[in-house]
Amino acid sequence: MPIHLLKPQYFVDVRDTARLHVAALLDRSVASQRIFAFAHASNWNEIIPILRRFRPNNSQIPDPPEEEGRDLSDIRPREKAAQLLKRFFGQPDWITLEESLRSSIDGF
């Protein structure tokens, strides 16, 4: 799939998502609520340089699109999710894009 088809958006690491599912099960105050797992806004201009840093010899990594925008959505309910991560797992913040990408490609 050409990367220009994937527009800028928020990302979340699968480990944060899993932890939020567990926290929602354990916290009775979360009953019948949606938990917004939106870690950080990202785009290809952020992702491509990270991938190239981790795999400098990989010539298959494409160039990022020119003049790519950002997702400017203000996801206010994401703060509740961040608080759940902190309260139940002692996690000071979301897993970063860089750490998420590193973990995703370590086995390749």
C-alpha positions as CSV (number, residue, x, y, z in Angstrom):
1,M,0.0,0.0,0.0
2,P,1.5,3.4,-0.9
3,I,2.1,5.4,2.2
4,H,0.4,8.5,0.8
5,L,-2.9,6.6,1.3
6,L,-2.3,6.5,5.1
7,K,-3.0,10.0,6.4
8,P,-1.6,11.6,9.6
9,Q,-3.3,10.3,12.7
10,Y,-2.8,9.4,16.3
11,F,-1.0,6.2,17.2
12,V,-1.0,4.1,20.3
13,D,1.2,1.2,21.2
14,V,-0.5,-2.2,21.5
15,R,0.9,-2.6,25.1
16,D,-0.8,0.7,26.2
17,T,-4.0,-0.6,24.6
18,A,-3.8,-3.9,26.4
19,R,-3.1,-2.2,29.8
20,L,-6.1,0.1,29.3
21,H,-8.3,-2.9,28.8
22,V,-7.1,-4.4,32.0
23,A,-7.4,-1.1,33.9
24,A,-11.0,-0.7,32.6
25,L,-11.8,-4.1,34.0
26,L,-10.3,-3.4,37.4
27,D,-11.6,0.2,37.8
28,R,-15.3,0.2,38.8
29,S,-15.6,3.9,37.9
30,V,-15.0,3.1,34.3
31,A,-18.3,1.2,33.8
32,S,-20.0,1.9,30.5
33,Q,-17.4,4.4,29.3
34,R,-15.2,4.6,26.3
35,I,-11.5,4.9,27.0
36,F,-9.7,7.0,24.3
37,A,-6.3,5.4,23.7
38,F,-4.7,8.2,21.6
39,A,-1.0,8.4,22.6
40,H,0.4,11.0,20.2
41,A,-0.3,12.5,16.8
42,S,2.2,11.2,14.2
43,N,2.8,11.3,10.4
44,W,5.3,9.8,7.9
45,N,7.7,12.7,8.4
46,E,8.2,11.4,11.9
47,I,8.0,7.7,11.2
48,I,10.4,7.4,8.2
49,P,13.4,9.0,9.9
50,I,13.0,6.7,12.9
51,L,12.8,3.6,10.7
52,R,15.9,4.7,8.8
53,R,17.8,5.3,12.0
54,F,16.9,1.7,13.2
55,R,17.6,0.2,9.7
56,P,20.1,2.4,7.9
57,N,20.9,-0.3,5.3
58,N,17.3,-0.9,4.3
59,S,16.8,0.7,0.9
60,Q,13.1,-0.4,0.9
61,I,12.1,2.4,3.3
62,P,10.3,5.1,1.1
63,D,10.7,8.8,1.3
64,P,8.1,10.6,3.3
65,P,5.4,12.5,1.4
66,E,6.1,16.2,0.8
67,E,4.1,18.7,2.8
68,E,2.3,16.2,4.9
69,G,0.1,17.7,7.5
70,R,-0.7,16.6,11.0
71,D,-3.8,15.4,12.7
72,L,-4.8,18.5,14.7
73,S,-7.7,16.8,16.6
74,D,-7.8,17.7,20.3
75,I,-8.7,14.4,21.9
76,R,-9.6,15.6,25.4
77,P,-10.8,12.3,26.8
78,R,-7.3,10.8,26.2
79,E,-6.2,12.3,29.5
80,K,-8.4,9.9,31.4
81,A,-6.6,7.0,29.6
82,A,-3.2,8.4,30.6
83,Q,-4.3,8.7,34.2
84,L,-5.4,5.0,34.2
85,L,-2.0,4.0,32.8
86,K,-0.3,5.9,35.6
87,R,-2.6,4.7,38.4
88,F,-2.7,1.0,37.5
89,F,0.7,0.5,36.0
90,G,2.9,3.4,37.3
91,Q,3.5,4.4,33.8
92,P,4.3,8.1,33.6
93,D,3.3,8.6,30.0
94,W,2.3,6.7,26.8
95,I,4.9,4.5,25.1
96,T,6.6,6.8,22.6
97,L,6.4,6.3,18.8
98,E,10.1,5.6,18.7
99,E,9.8,2.8,21.4
100,S,6.8,1.4,19.7
101,L,8.5,1.2,16.3
102,R,11.7,-0.2,17.9
103,S,9.7,-3.0,19.6
104,S,7.8,-3.7,16.4
105,I,10.8,-4.2,14.2
106,D,13.2,-5.8,16.7
107,G,12.4,-9.3,15.5
108,F,13.0,-8.5,11.8
